């Protein structure tokens, strides 16, 4: 599963966000994501993609930043294998 699709599906299922609104430049806050929802999104990514997101990461503010974070962690996992 692509990280963008995971985020799009999560936000649609949990917040009713229109899939076409979940684009790289969209602010997560504008899509209804608060700090608790962001934590849930991160846990979902960890569970579904088998990655570990360190609690010290820079908090993503946009969909694109979240995608970059997830993709970099997925790439690091593959490189470590």
C-alpha positions as CSV (number, residue, x, y, z in Angstrom):
1,X,0.0,0.0,0.0
2,X,1.3,3.5,-0.9
3,X,1.6,5.9,2.0
4,X,-0.6,8.5,0.3
5,X,-3.4,5.9,-0.1
6,X,-3.1,4.9,3.5
7,X,-3.4,8.5,4.7
8,X,-6.3,9.2,2.3
9,X,-8.2,6.1,3.4
10,X,-7.5,6.8,7.1
11,X,-8.7,10.4,6.9
12,X,-11.8,9.4,4.9
13,X,-12.7,6.6,7.3
14,X,-12.1,8.5,10.5
15,X,-12.9,12.1,9.6
16,X,-15.0,11.9,6.4
17,X,-12.3,13.8,4.5
18,X,-13.0,13.9,0.8
19,X,-10.3,11.8,-0.9
20,X,-9.6,14.5,-3.5
21,X,-8.8,16.9,-0.6
22,X,-6.0,14.7,0.7
23,X,-3.2,16.1,-1.5
24,X,0.5,16.8,-0.6
25,X,0.0,20.5,0.1
26,X,-3.1,20.1,2.3
27,X,-2.6,21.0,5.9
28,X,-3.5,18.2,8.2
29,X,-5.2,20.6,10.6
30,X,-7.4,21.8,7.7
31,X,-8.5,18.2,7.1
32,X,-9.5,18.0,10.8
33,X,-6.4,16.3,12.2
34,X,-5.7,17.3,15.8
35,X,-2.8,15.9,17.9
36,X,-4.7,12.8,19.0
37,X,-5.8,12.0,15.4
38,X,-2.2,12.5,14.2
39,X,-1.0,10.0,16.8
40,X,-3.7,7.5,15.6
41,X,-2.6,8.1,12.0
42,X,1.0,7.4,13.0
43,X,0.1,4.2,14.9
44,X,-2.0,3.1,11.9
45,X,1.0,3.6,9.6
46,X,3.3,1.7,12.0
47,X,0.8,-1.2,12.2
48,X,0.0,-1.5,8.5
49,X,3.4,-0.8,7.1
50,X,5.6,-2.4,9.7
51,X,7.6,0.7,10.5
52,X,8.5,2.5,13.7
53,X,8.0,6.2,14.1
54,X,10.2,7.7,16.8
55,X,8.5,10.1,19.2
56,X,11.2,12.7,18.5
57,X,10.4,13.1,14.8
58,X,9.4,16.6,13.5
59,X,5.6,16.7,13.6
60,X,4.3,16.7,10.0
61,X,2.0,19.7,9.2
62,X,1.0,18.7,5.7
63,X,-0.1,15.5,3.9
64,X,3.2,15.7,1.9
65,X,5.3,15.9,5.0
66,X,3.5,12.8,6.4
67,X,4.1,11.0,3.2
68,X,7.8,11.9,3.2
69,X,8.1,10.7,6.8
70,X,6.4,7.4,6.1
71,X,8.3,6.8,2.9
72,X,11.7,7.6,4.5
73,X,11.0,5.1,7.3
74,X,9.9,2.5,4.8
75,X,13.1,3.0,2.8
76,X,15.3,2.8,5.9
77,X,13.6,-0.5,6.8
78,X,14.3,-1.9,3.4
79,X,17.9,-0.7,3.5
80,X,18.4,-2.3,6.9
81,X,17.1,-5.7,5.7
